[in-house]
Amino acid sequence: MCGIAGFWLRKETGHEPTELLRCMGNTLAHRGPDDSGIFFDKNTGLGLSFRRLSIIDLTAEGHQPMVSASGRFTIIFNGEVYNYEAIRAELGSQQWRGHSDTEVMLAAIERWGLEAAVCRFVGMFAFALWDGFERRLHLVRDRVGIKPLYYGHVEGSFVFASELKAFKAFPGFQAAIDRDSLAAYMRCAYVPAPHSIYEGIHKVPPGHILTLSSIEASPVLSAYWSAAEVARNGVESRLRGGDEEIIEQLHEKLADAVRLRMIADVPLGAFLSGGIDSSTVVALMQTQSSRPVKTFTIGFHEDQYNEATHARKIAEHLGTDHTEFFVTPQDALDVVPLLPSMYDEPFADSSQIPTHLVSKLARRYVTVALSGDGGDELFCGYPRYDFVCSLWNALRKIPGPIARSTAKLMHLFPAALIDRTVGAIPLPQRLRKGTGEKVHRLADHLSAQDPAEIYLRAITMWPDPSAIVLNSHEYQGLPQAIRRFADMPDIREMAMLTDLANYLPDDILTKVDRASMAVGLEARVPLLDHRVVEFAWRLPLHFKVRNGKTKWALRQVLYQHVPAELVERPKMGFGVPIDLWLRGPLREWAEDLLAPATLGRHGLFSVEPIRKKWNEHVSGARDWHYLLWPVLMFQAWMAGASSGSKQAESQAQQRMTIQPT
């Protein structure tokens, strides 16, 4: 994995271009600590900067920027093309300088053209390609958005990079907050593509090629792959056949996707939570490995968050070389000061904390780790999918006035009172926790007019973000996407497609990329091989949900390697007790960031609604952590990485105690 950056200068910046390229590249050194390189075309003002994390072809022959054999193309490439050996064989005999996938990519582009070549690539990638003959710059991002790529104009020059840090090294970059993006962030807890938190800076959408034909021209975006098109084609051409036949086809595709992602010239392992997705990936790795696969797990001392025991049993059954790290509250809290600089723009999925910790743990032993991300979005794994479907099926039978009156009645009972009442009933902790909040959120859904509105509310943090962010008009990309996907044959498929196109790249994959790259670890996601994605959308829904079991087909694959009793349990997620920490060890930190003067300092927020939620939360009257965490992450990000970040990281590193099993 690597970091890329570059520019096409419109005018002199007052800085020596090659030195400017080095400065931009240095901001991405964490993504590529092994090597660096630059390219600058004096005739056009086009510059490329590269930071390398060596994974395949560790020799100098893998150095970038790399020029094609004819001299026409120059590339900087972040990611991996896993099927490069097959493409190399298809290209036939020619004089190869090394055995890197980058060299094969250039040869493929020269042979077939850019889009035709990209359509042959199986992998994760974000790359910049300079066509020196036609004087065109191309930016390309992989199909599902595994690797990041930002672009925009700064004082007339075109600038691009893997992360926003590099833009700050470019002269004249203003870093002006886009209030409309901030409003969208307050709804989603991430900044949705194609926007960024900064005015005028955008994300290249997944599955797109951006082409710039001159510095005066406007960038042209063209799609070479579309999640929506894949989903619609899939439901129109459902697979036919018996259970055994279709499960075997899925098994073969998953095994091949895993096999390709085990190709590396450096140590390799996997994250293992003990859930369906990561267990399937690890099982398929172990069956194709001649030695025990190195697996890594984060555990918690709080039972409701701890999956380490389950992961250990899976590891023992499969015979992996397993390492686990039990996180103390202090270990997790030490990560908090690092988050603003790690994520580069506001990001508020609290599982960012354990994801960073497990990445840091893995990096002690390996340079590449496979992850099980993507299984929920492809195989109907999130509980909210069934919730939305069941709720709408019930609501459609209830007259609107009755539903609205019921909602008002439910809101009459304070959440704390409901919690106390339910707490007196002898129920499991997971059923009693947060009952009042769940009742109130259910009440909020009762006035929904259709499934699209229910799902938008189900994935929303602040329901009216434009009222929280002053002088803003929230971008409507997410609400519009849900509406566009409302024609899917089942509500759950509408929700899965919404997440595949939005939540997955903008939240899950962003989290994994930044958390792993912050420690120089390459994370690979075999379940998001585009061939698996396309196959999954052809599966009839009863292969995803059957007899009350989600991910039914994926489970059948896993059961061929692991007994069902080792993985059958309620879905836990990968969270931390933010709600409790905000009332305890994080309270002072949060109070400083949410103080009225601090909230009002930049004129971005309406202070009173946020303060009201904070006061209710710390008093224990309500649990508003899911609303407060996005505000806190933005405030911390605005303040910049604290001066004590390096010290906090060092202290956390010293406290880590590794316990191999």
C-alpha positions as CSV (number, residue, x, y, z in Angstrom):
1,M,0.0,0.0,0.0
2,C,1.2,3.5,-0.7
3,G,0.5,7.2,-0.8
4,I,0.2,9.3,-3.9
5,A,-0.1,13.0,-4.5
6,G,0.5,15.4,-7.4
7,F,-0.5,18.5,-9.2
8,W,-0.9,20.2,-12.6
9,L,0.4,23.7,-12.1
10,R,-1.5,26.6,-13.7
11,K,1.1,29.2,-12.6
12,E,4.3,29.5,-10.6
13,T,3.7,28.9,-6.9
14,G,6.9,30.6,-5.7
15,H,8.1,27.1,-4.6
16,E,10.5,24.8,-6.5
17,P,8.2,22.1,-8.0
18,T,10.3,19.1,-7.1
19,E,10.7,20.3,-3.5
20,L,6.9,20.9,-3.3
21,L,6.3,17.3,-4.5
22,R,8.6,16.0,-1.8
23,C,6.8,18.0,0.8
24,M,3.4,16.7,-0.3
25,G,4.8,13.1,-0.4
26,N,6.2,13.5,3.1
27,T,2.8,14.2,4.5
28,L,1.9,10.6,3.4
29,A,5.1,8.9,4.7
30,H,3.0,6.8,7.1
31,R,1.3,5.2,4.0
32,G,4.7,4.4,2.4
33,P,7.6,4.3,4.7
34,D,9.9,2.2,2.5
35,D,10.6,4.4,-0.5
36,S,9.7,7.6,-2.3
37,G,9.9,9.1,-5.7
38,I,8.8,12.1,-7.8
39,F,8.2,13.0,-11.4
40,F,8.0,16.5,-12.8
41,D,7.3,17.6,-16.4
42,K,8.7,21.1,-16.9
43,N,6.9,21.6,-20.2
44,T,3.4,21.1,-18.7
45,G,3.8,21.7,-15.0
46,L,2.6,18.2,-14.2
47,G,4.0,16.6,-11.1
48,L,3.7,13.2,-9.3
49,S,4.8,12.2,-5.8
50,F,4.9,8.7,-4.4
51,R,5.4,7.0,-1.1
52,R,5.9,3.2,-1.1
53,L,5.0,0.4,1.3
54,S,6.8,-2.5,-0.4
55,I,4.6,-5.6,-0.7
56,I,5.3,-7.1,-4.1
57,D,8.7,-6.9,-5.9
58,L,10.7,-5.4,-3.1
59,T,13.5,-4.5,-5.4
60,A,14.3,-1.2,-7.1
61,E,12.4,-2.5,-10.2
62,G,9.1,-1.7,-8.3
63,H,10.1,1.9,-7.7
64,Q,7.6,4.6,-8.6
65,P,6.7,6.8,-10.4
66,M,7.1,4.2,-13.1
67,V,7.3,4.9,-16.8
68,S,5.8,2.5,-19.4
69,A,8.0,0.6,-21.9
70,S,7.2,3.1,-24.7
71,G,7.7,6.1,-22.5
72,R,4.1,7.3,-23.1
73,F,2.6,6.7,-19.6
74,T,3.9,7.5,-16.1
75,I,2.0,6.1,-13.1
76,I,1.8,6.4,-9.4
77,F,-0.3,3.6,-7.9
78,N,-1.7,2.9,-4.4
79,G,-3.1,-0.6,-3.9
80,E,-2.7,-4.0,-5.5
81,V,-3.8,-5.7,-8.7
82,Y,-4.0,-9.3,-7.5
83,N,-4.4,-11.0,-10.9
84,Y,-1.4,-9.3,-12.4
85,E,0.3,-12.7,-13.1
86,A,-2.7,-13.8,-15.2
87,I,-2.7,-10.5,-17.0
88,R,1.1,-10.8,-17.6
89,A,0.6,-14.2,-19.1
90,E,-2.2,-12.8,-21.3
91,L,0.1,-10.0,-22.5
92,G,2.6,-12.6,-23.7
93,S,6.4,-12.6,-23.8
94,Q,8.0,-9.2,-23.7
95,Q,11.0,-7.7,-21.9
96,W,10.0,-7.3,-18.3
97,R,12.1,-5.2,-15.9
98,G,10.8,-6.8,-12.7
99,H,7.8,-8.7,-11.3
100,S,5.6,-5.9,-9.9
101,D,1.9,-5.5,-10.6
102,T,2.6,-1.8,-11.5
103,E,4.7,-2.8,-14.5
104,V,2.0,-5.2,-15.7
105,M,-0.7,-2.4,-15.3
106,L,1.3,-0.1,-17.6
107,A,1.8,-2.8,-20.2
108,A,-2.0,-3.6,-20.1
109,I,-2.9,0.0,-20.5
110,E,-0.5,0.3,-23.5
111,R,-2.0,-2.8,-25.0
112,W,-5.8,-2.3,-24.4
113,G,-6.3,1.3,-23.4
114,L,-7.0,2.6,-19.9
115,E,-10.7,1.6,-19.4
116,A,-10.4,-1.8,-21.0
117,A,-7.3,-2.5,-18.9
118,V,-8.9,-1.3,-15.6
119,C,-11.9,-3.6,-16.3
120,R,-9.5,-6.5,-16.3
121,F,-7.9,-5.6,-13.0
122,V,-9.0,-7.6,-9.9
123,G,-7.9,-5.6,-6.9
124,M,-8.0,-2.4,-4.9
125,F,-6.4,0.7,-6.3
126,A,-6.2,4.4,-6.6
127,F,-3.8,5.7,-9.2
128,A,-2.8,8.7,-11.3
129,L,-1.7,8.1,-14.9
130,W,0.0,10.7,-17.0
131,D,-0.3,10.3,-20.7
132,G,2.7,12.2,-22.0
133,F,1.7,11.9,-25.6
134,E,-1.8,13.3,-25.3
135,R,-1.0,15.4,-22.3
136,R,-3.9,14.0,-20.3
137,L,-4.1,13.2,-16.6
138,H,-6.2,10.3,-15.4
139,L,-7.2,9.5,-11.8
140,V,-8.7,6.1,-11.3
141,R,-10.4,4.6,-8.2
142,D,-11.3,0.9,-7.6
143,R,-14.8,-0.4,-8.0
144,V,-16.1,-0.3,-4.4
145,G,-13.9,2.5,-3.0
146,I,-11.3,0.5,-1.0
147,K,-8.6,3.0,-1.7
148,P,-9.1,6.8,-1.2
149,L,-8.4,9.6,-3.8
150,Y,-9.2,13.3,-3.4
151,Y,-8.9,16.1,-6.0
152,G,-9.6,19.8,-6.4
153,H,-8.3,23.2,-7.6
154,V,-6.1,25.3,-5.5
155,E,-5.6,28.9,-6.8
156,G,-6.1,27.6,-10.4
157,S,-3.8,24.5,-10.1
158,F,-5.2,21.0,-10.1
159,V,-4.2,19.0,-7.0
160,F,-4.8,15.4,-5.9
161,A,-3.7,13.1,-3.1
162,S,-4.5,9.9,-1.2
163,E,-5.3,12.0,1.9
164,L,-6.2,15.6,2.6
165,K,-2.9,16.1,4.5
166,A,-1.1,16.6,1.2
167,F,-3.3,19.5,0.2
168,K,-2.2,21.4,3.2
169,A,1.4,21.3,1.9
170,F,0.3,23.0,-1.4
171,P,0.7,26.8,-1.4
172,G,-2.5,28.8,-1.2
173,F,-4.7,26.0,0.1
174,Q,-7.3,27.7,2.3
175,A,-8.8,24.7,4.1
176,A,-12.2,26.4,4.2
177,I,-14.9,24.3,5.9
178,D,-17.8,23.3,3.6
179,R,-20.8,23.9,5.8
180,D,-23.0,21.7,3.6
181,S,-20.5,18.9,3.9
182,L,-20.5,19.4,7.7
183,A,-24.3,19.1,7.8
184,A,-24.1,15.9,5.8
185,Y,-21.4,14.6,8.2
186,M,-23.7,15.4,11.2
187,R,-26.3,13.1,9.7
188,C,-23.9,10.2,8.7
189,A,-21.0,10.5,11.1
190,Y,-18.8,10.6,7.9
191,V,-18.5,13.0,5.0
192,P,-20.3,11.3,2.1
193,A,-18.7,11.2,-1.3
194,P,-18.2,12.9,-3.6
195,H,-17.7,15.7,-1.1
196,S,-15.0,16.4,1.4
197,I,-15.0,18.6,4.5
198,Y,-13.2,21.3,2.5
199,E,-14.8,23.6,0.0
200,G,-13.8,22.7,-3.6
201,I,-12.1,19.4,-2.7
202,H,-13.8,16.2,-3.8
203,K,-13.5,12.4,-3.7
204,V,-13.1,10.5,-6.9
205,P,-16.2,8.2,-6.7
206,P,-15.7,4.5,-6.6
207,G,-15.6,2.8,-10.0
208,H,-14.8,6.0,-11.8
209,I,-12.1,7.5,-14.0
210,L,-11.4,11.2,-13.8
211,T,-9.8,12.7,-16.9
212,L,-8.2,16.2,-17.2
213,S,-7.2,17.1,-20.7
214,S,-5.7,20.5,-19.8
215,I,-5.3,22.7,-16.8
216,E,-7.9,25.0,-18.2
217,A,-10.5,22.2,-18.8
218,S,-13.0,20.9,-16.3
219,P,-12.4,17.3,-15.0
220,V,-14.5,14.7,-16.7
221,L,-15.8,11.8,-14.6
222,S,-16.8,8.5,-16.3
223,A,-18.0,5.3,-14.6
224,Y,-16.5,2.0,-15.6
225,W,-18.4,0.0,-12.8
226,S,-21.5,0.8,-10.9
227,A,-22.8,-0.8,-7.7
228,A,-26.4,0.2,-8.6
229,E,-26.0,-1.3,-12.1
230,V,-24.5,-4.5,-10.7
231,A,-27.3,-4.8,-8.2
232,R,-30.1,-4.3,-10.7
233,N,-28.5,-6.7,-13.2
234,G,-28.1,-9.2,-10.5
235,V,-31.8,-9.2,-9.3
236,E,-32.8,-9.4,-13.0
237,S,-30.7,-12.5,-13.6
238,R,-31.0,-14.5,-10.4
239,L,-29.0,-17.7,-10.1
240,R,-31.0,-20.9,-10.6
241,G,-30.0,-24.2,-9.1
242,G,-30.1,-26.2,-5.9
243,D,-28.6,-25.1,-2.6
244,E,-25.6,-27.4,-2.8
245,E,-24.7,-26.3,-6.3
246,I,-25.0,-22.5,-5.6
247,I,-23.1,-22.8,-2.3
248,E,-20.3,-24.6,-4.0
249,Q,-20.1,-21.8,-6.6
250,L,-19.9,-19.3,-3.8
251,H,-17.2,-21.3,-2.1
252,E,-15.1,-21.4,-5.2
253,K,-15.3,-17.7,-5.8
254,L,-14.5,-16.8,-2.2
255,A,-11.6,-19.3,-2.1
256,D,-10.1,-17.7,-5.2
257,A,-10.6,-14.2,-3.9
258,V,-8.8,-15.2,-0.7
259,R,-6.0,-17.0,-2.7
260,L,-5.2,-13.9,-4.7
261,R,-5.0,-11.8,-1.6
262,M,-2.5,-14.1,-0.1
263,I,0.1,-13.2,-2.7
264,A,2.8,-11.0,-1.1
265,D,6.5,-10.9,-0.7
266,V,6.2,-9.8,3.0
267,P,4.6,-11.5,6.1
268,L,0.9,-11.8,5.9
269,G,-1.9,-12.5,8.4
270,A,-5.6,-11.8,9.1
271,F,-7.9,-10.0,11.6
272,L,-10.1,-12.6,13.4
273,S,-13.1,-11.5,15.4
274,G,-14.8,-14.9,15.6
275,G,-17.8,-13.6,13.6
276,I,-19.0,-15.1,10.3
277,D,-17.1,-12.9,7.9
278,S,-13.6,-12.9,9.4
279,S,-13.9,-16.6,10.3
280,T,-14.8,-17.4,6.7
281,V,-11.8,-15.5,5.4
282,V,-9.4,-17.1,7.9
283,A,-10.8,-20.6,7.2
284,L,-10.3,-20.2,3.5
285,M,-6.8,-18.8,4.1
286,Q,-5.8,-21.8,6.3
287,T,-7.0,-24.4,3.8
288,Q,-4.7,-22.8,1.2
289,S,-1.7,-22.3,3.4
290,S,1.1,-24.7,4.2
291,R,1.7,-23.1,7.6
292,P,-0.4,-21.7,10.4
293,V,-2.0,-18.4,9.4
294,K,-1.2,-15.5,11.7
295,T,-4.4,-14.2,13.2
296,F,-5.1,-11.2,15.4
297,T,-7.9,-10.3,17.8
298,I,-8.7,-7.4,20.1
299,G,-10.5,-8.3,23.3
300,F,-12.3,-6.3,26.0
301,H,-12.8,-6.9,29.7
302,E,-16.4,-5.8,29.3
303,D,-18.4,-8.9,28.3
304,Q,-20.9,-7.1,26.1
305,Y,-18.0,-5.9,23.8
306,N,-15.7,-8.9,24.0
307,E,-15.4,-11.4,21.1
308,A,-11.9,-12.6,21.9
309,T,-13.1,-15.9,23.5
310,H,-15.0,-16.8,20.4
311,A,-12.1,-15.8,18.2
312,R,-9.7,-18.0,20.2
313,K,-12.0,-21.0,19.8
314,I,-12.1,-20.5,16.0
315,A,-8.3,-20.1,15.9
316,E,-7.8,-23.3,17.9
317,H,-10.1,-25.2,15.7
318,L,-8.4,-24.0,12.5
319,G,-4.9,-24.2,13.9
320,T,-3.8,-20.6,13.3
321,D,-0.9,-18.8,15.0
322,H,-3.2,-16.6,17.1
323,T,-2.3,-13.4,19.0
324,E,-4.8,-11.4,21.1
325,F,-4.6,-8.2,22.9
326,F,-7.0,-7.3,25.7
327,V,-7.8,-3.6,25.7
328,T,-8.0,-1.6,28.9
329,P,-10.0,1.6,28.9
330,Q,-6.7,3.5,29.0
331,D,-5.5,1.7,25.9
332,A,-8.5,2.8,24.0
333,L,-8.6,6.3,25.4
334,D,-4.9,6.8,24.4
335,V,-6.1,6.4,20.8
336,V,-8.6,9.3,21.0
337,P,-6.0,12.1,20.7
338,L,-4.6,10.4,17.6
339,L,-7.9,10.3,15.7
340,P,-8.0,13.8,14.2
341,S,-4.7,13.5,12.4
342,M,-5.3,9.8,11.5
343,Y,-8.6,10.5,9.8
344,D,-7.7,13.8,8.1
345,E,-11.3,14.9,8.0
346,P,-14.1,14.5,10.6
347,F,-15.0,10.8,11.1
348,A,-17.1,9.4,13.9
349,D,-17.5,5.7,13.7
350,S,-16.3,4.8,17.2
351,S,-15.1,1.4,16.1
352,Q,-12.2,3.4,14.6
353,I,-10.6,2.9,18.0
354,P,-10.4,-0.9,18.2
355,T,-9.7,-1.0,14.4
356,H,-6.6,1.0,15.0
357,L,-5.6,-1.1,18.0
358,V,-5.9,-4.4,16.1
359,S,-4.0,-2.9,13.1
360,K,-1.2,-1.8,15.5
361,L,-1.1,-5.2,17.0
362,A,-1.0,-7.0,13.6
363,R,1.8,-4.6,12.3
364,R,4.1,-6.0,15.0
365,Y,4.1,-9.3,13.1
366,V,3.0,-8.8,9.5
367,T,2.8,-6.2,6.8
368,V,-0.4,-7.4,5.2
369,A,-3.6,-8.4,6.9
370,L,-6.8,-9.8,5.4
371,S,-10.1,-8.5,6.8
372,G,-13.7,-9.7,6.6
373,D,-15.3,-6.4,5.8
374,G,-18.2,-6.4,3.3
375,G,-20.0,-9.5,4.4
376,D,-22.9,-7.5,6.0
377,E,-23.6,-5.4,3.0
378,L,-23.5,-8.3,0.6
379,F,-25.2,-11.0,2.6
380,C,-27.8,-9.0,4.6
381,G,-26.0,-9.1,7.9
382,Y,-27.0,-5.9,9.7
383,P,-29.9,-6.3,12.1
384,R,-31.3,-2.9,10.8
385,Y,-32.2,-4.6,7.4
386,D,-34.7,-6.9,9.0
387,F,-35.8,-4.2,11.4
388,V,-36.7,-1.8,8.6
389,C,-38.5,-4.6,6.6
390,S,-40.5,-5.8,9.6
391,L,-41.4,-2.3,10.7
392,W,-42.7,-1.2,7.3
393,N,-44.7,-4.4,7.0
394,A,-46.3,-3.5,10.3
395,L,-46.7,0.2,9.6
396,R,-48.4,-0.2,6.3
397,K,-51.3,-1.8,8.1
398,I,-51.7,1.0,10.6
399,P,-53.6,4.2,9.6
400,G,-51.4,7.2,9.7
401,P,-53.3,9.1,12.4
402,I,-53.1,6.1,14.7
403,A,-49.4,5.7,14.1
404,R,-48.7,9.4,14.9
405,S,-50.8,9.3,18.0
406,T,-49.0,6.2,19.2
407,A,-45.7,7.9,18.6
408,K,-46.7,10.9,20.8
409,L,-47.9,8.6,23.5
410,M,-44.5,6.7,23.5
411,H,-42.7,10.0,23.8
412,L,-44.7,10.9,26.9
413,F,-42.7,8.3,28.9
414,P,-39.1,9.5,29.6
415,A,-36.4,7.1,28.4
416,A,-35.0,6.8,32.0
417,L,-38.4,5.8,33.3
418,I,-38.7,3.1,30.7
419,D,-35.2,1.8,31.5
420,R,-36.0,1.6,35.2
421,T,-39.3,-0.2,34.5
422,V,-37.7,-2.7,32.2
423,G,-34.7,-3.0,34.5
424,A,-37.0,-4.6,37.2
425,I,-37.8,-7.4,34.8
426,P,-35.4,-10.4,34.9
427,L,-34.1,-10.1,31.3
428,P,-30.6,-10.6,29.8
429,Q,-28.5,-7.4,29.9
430,R,-28.4,-7.1,26.1
431,L,-32.2,-6.9,26.0
432,R,-32.4,-4.4,28.9
433,K,-29.7,-2.0,27.8
434,G,-31.0,1.2,26.3
435,T,-34.6,0.1,26.1
436,G,-35.9,3.7,26.6
437,E,-33.8,5.0,23.8
438,K,-35.0,2.2,21.5
439,V,-38.6,2.9,22.3
440,H,-38.1,6.6,21.5
441,R,-36.3,5.9,18.3
442,L,-39.1,3.5,17.3
443,A,-41.6,6.2,18.0
444,D,-39.7,8.5,15.6
445,H,-40.1,5.9,12.8
446,L,-43.9,5.7,13.2
447,S,-44.6,8.8,11.1
448,A,-42.5,7.5,8.1
449,Q,-44.3,7.5,4.8
450,D,-42.4,4.7,3.0
451,P,-39.5,2.3,3.5
452,A,-36.9,4.8,2.1
453,E,-37.8,7.3,4.9
454,I,-37.6,4.6,7.5
455,Y,-34.2,3.5,6.4
456,L,-32.9,7.1,6.2
457,R,-34.0,7.6,9.8
458,A,-32.4,4.2,10.8
459,I,-29.0,5.3,9.6
460,T,-29.2,9.0,10.7
461,M,-27.4,10.6,13.7
462,W,-28.8,14.2,13.8
463,P,-32.2,14.1,12.1
464,D,-32.2,17.8,11.1
465,P,-28.5,18.6,10.6
466,S,-29.1,21.9,8.9
467,A,-30.6,23.2,12.1
468,I,-27.4,22.2,14.0
469,V,-24.9,23.6,11.4
470,L,-25.5,27.3,10.9
471,N,-26.1,28.7,7.4
472,S,-25.9,25.2,5.9
473,H,-28.0,23.3,3.3
474,E,-27.3,19.6,3.8
475,Y,-26.1,17.8,0.6
476,Q,-28.9,15.4,-0.3
477,G,-26.8,12.6,-1.9
478,L,-27.7,10.0,0.7
479,P,-31.5,10.7,0.8
480,Q,-31.6,10.8,-3.0
481,A,-29.6,7.5,-3.3
482,I,-32.1,5.7,-1.0
483,R,-35.0,7.1,-3.2
484,R,-33.2,5.9,-6.3
485,F,-32.8,2.4,-4.9
486,A,-36.4,2.2,-3.7
487,D,-37.3,0.2,-6.9
488,M,-35.3,-2.8,-5.6
489,P,-37.7,-5.8,-5.3
490,D,-37.2,-6.1,-1.5
491,I,-36.7,-3.5,1.2
492,R,-33.7,-5.3,2.5
493,E,-32.1,-5.2,-0.9
494,M,-32.8,-1.4,-1.1
495,A,-30.9,-1.1,2.2
496,M,-28.0,-3.3,1.2
497,L,-27.5,-1.4,-2.0
498,T,-27.7,1.9,-0.2
499,D,-24.9,0.7,2.2
500,L,-22.8,-0.8,-0.6
501,A,-22.8,2.5,-2.5
502,N,-22.5,4.8,0.5
503,Y,-21.8,3.5,4.0
504,L,-19.3,0.8,2.9
505,P,-16.8,3.1,1.1
506,D,-17.4,6.3,3.1
507,D,-17.4,4.7,6.6
508,I,-16.2,1.1,6.8
509,L,-13.5,1.2,4.1
510,T,-12.4,4.7,5.2
511,K,-12.0,3.4,8.7
512,V,-10.0,0.4,7.7
513,D,-7.7,2.3,5.3
514,R,-6.8,5.1,7.7
515,A,-6.5,2.8,10.8
516,S,-4.2,0.4,9.0
517,M,-2.2,2.9,7.0
518,A,-1.5,4.9,10.1
519,V,0.8,2.0,11.2
520,G,2.0,1.0,7.7
521,L,-0.2,-2.1,7.4
522,E,-1.9,-3.1,4.2
523,A,-5.4,-4.3,4.8
524,R,-7.0,-6.5,2.1
525,V,-10.7,-7.3,1.8
526,P,-11.4,-10.5,-0.2
527,L,-15.2,-10.4,0.3
528,L,-15.2,-7.2,-1.8
529,D,-13.6,-8.8,-4.8
530,H,-15.8,-7.4,-7.5
531,R,-16.5,-10.9,-8.8
532,V,-17.8,-11.9,-5.4
533,V,-19.9,-8.7,-5.2
534,E,-21.5,-9.4,-8.6
535,F,-22.1,-13.1,-7.7
536,A,-23.7,-12.1,-4.3
537,W,-26.2,-9.8,-6.1
538,R,-27.3,-12.7,-8.3
539,L,-28.2,-14.8,-5.2
540,P,-31.9,-15.0,-4.5
541,L,-32.7,-13.3,-1.2
542,H,-33.4,-16.6,0.5
543,F,-29.7,-17.5,0.2
544,K,-29.0,-14.5,2.4
545,V,-31.8,-14.8,4.9
546,R,-33.4,-18.1,5.8
547,N,-35.1,-19.4,8.8
548,G,-34.3,-16.3,10.7
549,K,-30.5,-16.6,9.9
550,T,-28.7,-13.8,8.1
551,K,-25.8,-14.5,5.8
552,W,-27.2,-18.0,5.2
553,A,-25.0,-18.8,2.2
554,L,-21.9,-17.5,3.8
555,R,-22.6,-19.6,6.9
556,Q,-22.9,-22.7,4.7
557,V,-19.4,-22.1,3.3
558,L,-18.0,-21.5,6.8
559,Y,-19.7,-24.7,8.2
560,Q,-17.6,-26.7,5.8
561,H,-14.5,-25.6,7.8
562,V,-15.8,-24.7,11.3
563,P,-18.6,-26.3,13.4
564,A,-21.7,-24.2,13.6
565,E,-21.7,-24.1,17.4
566,L,-18.5,-22.1,17.4
567,V,-20.0,-19.2,15.4
568,E,-23.7,-19.2,16.2
569,R,-24.4,-16.3,18.5
570,P,-25.9,-12.8,18.3
571,K,-24.1,-10.2,16.2
572,M,-21.9,-8.0,18.5
573,G,-20.3,-5.5,16.2
574,F,-16.9,-4.0,16.9
575,G,-17.6,-1.2,19.4
576,V,-16.4,0.5,22.5
577,P,-18.4,1.9,25.5
578,I,-18.4,5.5,24.3
579,D,-21.6,6.2,26.2
580,L,-20.0,5.2,29.6
581,W,-16.7,6.9,28.8
582,L,-18.3,10.2,28.1
583,R,-19.7,10.1,31.6
584,G,-16.4,8.9,33.1
585,P,-12.8,9.1,31.8
586,L,-13.6,11.2,28.7
587,R,-15.9,13.6,30.5
588,E,-13.4,16.4,31.1
589,W,-12.0,16.1,27.5
590,A,-15.6,16.2,26.1
591,E,-16.6,19.1,28.4
592,D,-13.7,21.2,27.1
593,L,-14.7,20.6,23.5
594,L,-18.4,21.1,24.1
595,A,-18.1,24.2,26.2
596,P,-20.3,27.0,24.9
597,A,-17.4,29.2,24.0
598,T,-15.6,26.4,22.2
599,L,-18.7,25.3,20.3
600,G,-19.4,28.8,19.2
601,R,-15.9,29.8,18.4
602,H,-16.0,29.2,14.6
603,G,-19.7,30.2,14.1
604,L,-20.5,26.7,12.7
605,F,-22.8,25.2,15.3
606,S,-26.0,26.1,17.0
607,V,-24.8,25.8,20.5
608,E,-27.9,25.3,22.6
609,P,-29.2,22.0,21.1
610,I,-25.8,20.4,21.5
611,R,-25.4,21.6,25.0
612,K,-28.9,20.3,25.9
613,K,-28.0,16.8,24.6
614,W,-24.7,16.9,26.5
615,N,-26.3,17.8,29.8
616,E,-29.0,15.1,29.4
617,H,-26.3,12.6,28.6
618,V,-23.9,13.3,31.5
619,S,-26.9,13.4,33.9
620,G,-27.8,9.9,32.8
621,A,-31.3,11.0,31.7
622,R,-30.7,10.0,28.1
623,D,-28.0,8.2,26.1
624,W,-27.0,10.7,23.3
625,H,-23.5,9.3,22.6
626,Y,-24.3,8.6,19.0
627,L,-25.2,12.3,18.5
628,L,-22.4,13.7,20.6
629,W,-19.5,11.6,19.2
630,P,-19.7,13.3,15.7
631,V,-19.6,16.7,17.3
632,L,-16.7,15.7,19.5
633,M,-14.8,14.2,16.6
634,F,-15.3,17.4,14.6
635,Q,-14.3,19.6,17.4
636,A,-11.2,17.6,18.1
637,W,-10.4,17.6,14.4
638,M,-10.8,21.4,14.2
639,A,-8.5,21.8,17.1
640,G,-5.9,19.7,15.2
641,A,-3.9,16.8,16.5
642,S,-3.0,17.6,20.1
643,S,0.7,18.3,20.9
644,G,0.6,15.3,23.1
645,S,-0.4,12.8,20.3
646,K,3.0,11.3,19.9
647,Q,3.4,11.0,23.7
648,A,0.0,9.4,24.0
649,E,0.8,6.9,21.3
650,S,4.2,6.0,22.9
651,Q,2.5,5.5,26.3
652,A,-0.2,3.3,24.7
653,Q,2.5,1.3,22.9
654,Q,4.4,0.7,26.2
655,R,1.2,-0.5,28.0
656,M,0.4,-3.0,25.3
657,T,0.7,-6.6,26.6
658,I,0.7,-9.2,23.9
659,Q,-0.8,-12.6,24.9
660,P,-0.2,-15.3,22.2
661,T,-2.5,-18.3,22.4
